[in-house]
Amino acid sequence: MTEIHPGQRVAMLVDAQNLYHTAQSIYTRNIDYSALLEKGVQDRELTRAIAYVIRADSPEEESFFEALEDIGFEPKIKDIKTFSDGSKKADWDVGLSLDAVTLAKKVDTMILCTGDGDFSRLCSHLRHEGVRVEVMGFESSTADELVEATDRFIDLSERPETFLL
């Protein structure tokens, strides 16, 4: 697989809900999206950065979405769905996967920021297509099959002072 080199075209796709819940449950802190983007991309050429977020009618949400844009992310926003039994659901798995497959033709490296094992098949597909796949996540909440399906795993919990606010 391709090694890291300057000029390498990179896309970063962030499963914001996954990272948020892990950072909150383990550290009671938030993700530093600026550091995530900077350390993930390194000295390579950023083609696209997308953060997949959920709107849950929280007062600070809009300022968070704006902050993501200021950092360099394109926020893709989905409203949370509430069902008649009171249960709630919101995930971006299909949307993130479709974007990754579409972007694969335009990049050398795809960085997925998640711990969700559902993306392991996506990683295998991208690698089969010749795309280098890197995953950034917290080791304790990252599925083993996801780590095994990547070219490189970056454990955010090794440097909480860098990746958390």
C-alpha positions in Angstrom: 0.0 0.0 0.0 1.0 3.6 -0.5 3.2 5.2 2.2 2.6 8.7 3.5 4.3 11.3 1.2 3.8 15.1 0.5 1.3 15.7 -2.2 -0.7 12.7 -1.3 -4.4 13.5 -1.7 -6.3 12.9 1.5 -10.0 12.9 2.5 -11.1 12.7 6.1 -14.5 11.5 7.0 -15.5 11.9 10.7 -18.3 9.9 12.4 -18.8 12.7 14.9 -21.4 10.8 17.1 -19.1 7.9 17.5 -16.1 10.0 18.6 -18.3 12.3 20.8 -19.8 9.4 22.8 -16.5 7.7 23.3 -14.7 11.0 24.4 -17.6 11.8 26.8 -17.8 8.3 28.3 -14.1 7.8 28.8 -12.8 11.4 29.4 -15.9 13.6 29.9 -14.3 15.8 27.3 -14.9 16.9 23.7 -12.9 16.2 20.5 -10.5 18.8 19.3 -11.5 18.8 15.6 -8.8 21.2 14.6 -6.1 18.9 16.0 -7.9 15.8 14.5 -7.7 17.4 11.0 -4.2 18.7 11.4 -2.6 15.5 12.8 -4.6 13.3 10.4 -3.7 15.1 7.3 -0.1 15.9 8.3 1.8 17.4 5.4 -0.4 15.9 2.8 -2.9 17.6 0.4 -6.4 17.8 1.9 -9.0 17.1 -0.8 -12.1 17.0 1.4 -13.0 16.9 5.1 -16.5 15.9 6.1 -18.0 15.7 9.6 -21.2 13.6 9.8 -23.3 15.2 12.6 -26.7 14.8 14.1 -29.1 17.6 15.0 -30.8 16.8 18.3 -32.2 20.3 19.0 -29.5 21.2 21.5 -28.9 24.9 22.0 -25.1 24.8 21.3 -25.4 22.7 18.1 -25.5 25.5 15.6 -22.3 27.1 17.0 -20.7 23.6 16.9 -21.7 23.2 13.2 -20.3 26.7 12.4 -17.0 25.9 14.3 -16.6 22.7 12.2 -16.9 24.9 9.0 -14.4 27.4 10.4 -11.9 24.5 11.0 -12.3 23.3 7.4 -14.9 20.6 7.7 -18.0 20.3 5.6 -20.7 19.4 8.1 -23.3 17.0 6.9 -26.3 17.2 9.2 -29.0 14.7 9.8 -32.0 15.3 12.1 -32.5 12.7 14.9 -35.6 10.6 14.3 -38.0 9.9 17.2 -40.2 6.9 16.8 -43.7 6.4 18.3 -42.4 4.2 21.0 -40.0 7.0 22.1 -36.9 5.4 20.8 -34.5 7.6 18.8 -32.2 6.8 15.9 -29.7 8.7 13.8 -26.6 7.4 12.1 -24.7 8.2 9.0 -23.2 4.8 8.1 -24.7 4.6 4.6 -24.1 8.2 3.8 -20.5 8.1 5.0 -19.9 4.8 3.1 -21.3 6.2 -0.1 -19.2 9.4 0.1 -16.1 7.3 0.8 -16.7 5.1 -2.3 -17.4 8.2 -4.4 -14.3 10.1 -3.1 -12.0 7.0 -3.5 -11.4 7.9 -7.2 -10.1 11.3 -6.2 -7.8 10.5 -3.3 -4.8 8.4 -2.4 -5.7 8.1 1.3 -9.0 7.9 3.1 -9.0 8.7 6.8 -12.0 7.5 8.7 -12.5 8.8 12.2 -14.6 6.2 14.0 -14.4 3.1 16.0 -17.5 1.5 14.4 -16.8 -2.0 13.1 -19.6 -1.7 10.5 -17.0 0.2 8.5 -14.5 -2.7 8.3 -16.1 -3.9 5.0 -15.8 -0.4 3.6 -12.1 -0.3 4.5 -11.5 -3.6 2.8 -13.3 -2.4 -0.4 -11.3 0.9 -0.4 -8.0 -1.0 0.0 -9.0 -3.3 -2.8 -9.5 -0.2 -5.0 -6.0 0.9 -4.2 -6.8 3.6 -1.6 -4.7 3.7 1.5 -7.0 3.6 4.6 -6.3 5.1 7.9 -8.5 5.0 11.0 -8.4 7.4 13.9 -10.3 6.3 17.0 -10.1 5.4 20.6 -8.6 1.9 20.9 -10.9 0.8 23.8 -14.0 1.5 21.7 -12.7 0.6 18.2 -13.7 -2.8 16.8 -10.9 -5.2 16.2 -12.1 -6.0 12.7 -11.9 -2.3 11.8 -8.3 -2.0 13.0 -7.4 -5.2 11.0 -9.0 -3.8 7.9 -6.8 -0.6 7.8 -3.3 0.3 6.7 -2.8 2.4 9.8 -4.7 2.9 13.0 -4.1 6.0 15.1 -5.1 5.6 18.7 -6.5 8.9 19.9 -6.2 7.8 23.5 -2.4 7.6 23.3 -2.5 11.5 23.1 -5.6 12.8 24.8 -3.8 16.1 25.5 -3.6 16.6 21.7 -7.0 15.3 20.5 -9.3 16.4 23.4 -10.5 19.8 24.6 
